[in-house]
Structures are given as structure tokens and as C-alpha cells.
Amino acid sequence: MTGNRIFTFRFWLSFGAIFCSAMVMYSLMATITQYVSAMGTTAALAGMVSGIYVFGGMISRLYSGGALERVGWKKIALIFVTLHAVACFFYFFVHNVALLLIVRFIHGIGFGASSNALMTIGMSVLPRKRFAEGCGYLMLSTTLAVGIGPFFGGLVYDRFGGMGCFAAATVMCVLMLVLTLFLDVRELDPAVRRKNGPEGEAARQQPLAEAVSPLKRGGTGGWVERFIEVQALPISIVTGISALGYVSVMSFYRLYAVQTHLERPFAVFFILYAAILFVTRPVAGRLQDRYGDKIVCIPGIFAQTVGVFLMAFWPCALTVILCSVGCGLGYGTLSSACNAIACRHTSINRRSYAVSTFYICCDVGMGIGPMLLGSIISLSGSYTVMYYFAAAATLASLPLCLWALKKRPR
């Protein structure tokens, strides 16, 4: 990394690998509920099949925070990217919901730890003075996947069915593995520096005393800090709660579109969402670096709340578009801004724990979301009630966000 330069070769390798990982997640998550529903299951069970993938990721993230620091960033990335690819292959042999739940869970394990490793690597090559801006650019990799993934997944599903979606996901995983093989982060990886001895240790960007968190030094964090970065937890929870608003659209939009006869507007929902993020994320990053975190976080929460509420209250082409814009300014921008907040003041030795903590909370929201929201649909018989709930959940994250921002330095 040289000076304040963001766009390096390692940045683009990380960007590409993260993009492939997110493409697999979002393309399958957008179609798996329809695939399972075609088997004759309930909306709640379809939501469970969608969400259990994220729970597998959450469990592997709990492990990966410490493993990345002990074993090494690239080694962990390669191990779990390989598992990611192998799990995709297993989809071809699954023809009932019980086995599909198992495969989705294993697939999620591969996804969680590998994306943790890739994001840790990507964030570690960003310049400190342009960190929020760099995070915004790096997370455009997921923005591309969010926009293209559901659209691409739906297109493949309509033409080739579930098997076509599984084949496309397998190809993406193989490409992700190739990109990861070319990543070289030996001078940044704490495990490699320790292995190289005192000279490697002297190359650390921060002294070891600063690398150990205050909780760990003071003895009040205990075993908890073996898995998470406690200081990153409040803002990470905010993102997890706001994820409910976004996942309500991602997991059930195809079924809701059929019910409301809005298939055409919903077909461009994620394309517009991605376009909004391409404009707002870099700008939001610069504003965040210059003026602080509230200028991005508070408007984002309000925008998503209004967008999801309007789509439930008055379903039409206009409110679908407004919801897409609201979710782009909401969860789409918040995920980048809050990730920067969680990791900005974390030493490189604890960076993997902060990344893990952030995505664990996102996974809880993305994993619980489809199951919880699917249960609301099953009990109420209404997608409208579910979207009202998702809007309320988004708004409920605001007071926690204000409190969390007081706990973190700018």
C-alpha cells in the first residue's frame, strides 16, 4: 500500500473475490424460496431454507475471527473458499427439504469464514486517511452482486430452473478460488509476521500493546474477545436490525410481485438499488470521513423505513422504485458506513475480529429475517403485514444507532 492510494492490484483481487462470494449468496437467496415453494412447502419453511445459509455463515464467523489471526488470512480464505465451492456442487444431488437445509448450512459455513478473510484482507490494504471512502469502494463489490445477483438468479431460474442457478453458483465459486490464490498479503498478515520472528514483528503498523484491546488488557472482556471485538458490537447490531428491512424485499419480492401484479417493476428493483449505491457509497464515504458518521447513518435509516412502509401501504410501480431508493440509502449505504465505523479505530491485529463481529450481526439479521418474516406471512396470510413489521424494525434501529455513535470516536 502506497500513501493514500486506494486502487491497488490487491484491492482489485479482493474486490473480485468478494463480488463472486456475494453473487453466490444473493443469486441463490433470491431464488431459493421459490425453488423450495415449488416443492409444496410453507412460506415459513422456505424462509428457513433461505436463512439457514446465513446462520452457517454466522457460526463460521465466530470461529474465523481468531483463526484468521492465528492461522493466517490467506490460508483461512483458501480453506473456506474451497468448502464454499464443494457445497455448491452438493446442490445437484439434493431433492428434498431436509437435505437442502443441511447443504445450505454447510454452504453458509464456507461463505462466512471465506468472506471474513477476504474482507479483512481488502480493508487492510486501504489507506487510513481515506478509510471510509475506501470501504465504500471495496463494498461496491457487494453492491454489484446485490444488483446483478437477484436479477441474474431470477433470469437463470426462469430459463434453466434451480439446477441452472446451482451451476452458475459453482462457476462463481471456482472463479473466487482462482482470485484468492493470487492474493499476496504476507507483509500484512499477523500470523505470517509472527512466523517470520522479531523482524516481522517490528514491521507491524501498531505496537502490540496497542493491538490488544482495552477490554482484554483490563480483564473485563474475558473469553468473549476470543470471538468478537466488543467495541464494534453496538454499531454492528444497528446494521443487523436494519437488515430486516432489506431482507424482507430480497427473500420474498418474487412472491410479493406475483401477488400484487408488479413483476415488471420488481424486475429492475435490484438494478436500481445497485445504481443508487454506485452513486451514494463513494460520496457517503467522503462525507463520513469529513463530517462524521451521523450525516450518513440517520438519513439512511429514515429512507429505508419510508421506502418499505410505502411499498406495503400502496403497492405500485412508483413505491417499488421508492423502496429501492430507500433500501439503497438505507441498508446498502449503512452496511458500508457501519463497517467503517466498526473497523476504523481497530488495530490490524484485531481487524479480523471487528470484521467478524460486524458480519455476525449482519448474518443474524439476514438469517433470522427470512424465518421471522416468513412466519409473519404464514400467521397473517399477508405480505403487507410483514412489510409493515420490516419498516418498524428499521426505524427501531435509530435510537440504538444514536447511542452507538456516542460510544465510538469519529
Secondary structure by P-SEA (a helix, b strand, c coil): ccccccccaaaaaaaaaaaaaaaaaaaaaacaaaaaaaacccaaaaaaaaaaaaaaaaaaaaaaccccccccaaaaaaaaaaaaaaaaaaccccccaaaaaaaaaaaaaaaaaaaaaaaaaaaaaccccaaaaaaaaaaaaaaaaaaaaaaaaaaaaacccaaaaaaaaaaaaaaaaaaaaacccccccaaaaaaacaaaaaaccccccccccccccccccccccccccccccaaaaaaaaaaaaaaaaaacaaaaaaaacccccccaaaaaaaaaaaacaaaaaaaaaccccccccaaaaaaaaaaaaaaaacccaaaaaaaaaaaaaccaaaaaaaaaaacccccccaaaaaaaaaaaaaaaaaaaaaaaaaaaaaaaccaaaaaaaaaaaaaaaaaaaaaaaaaccc
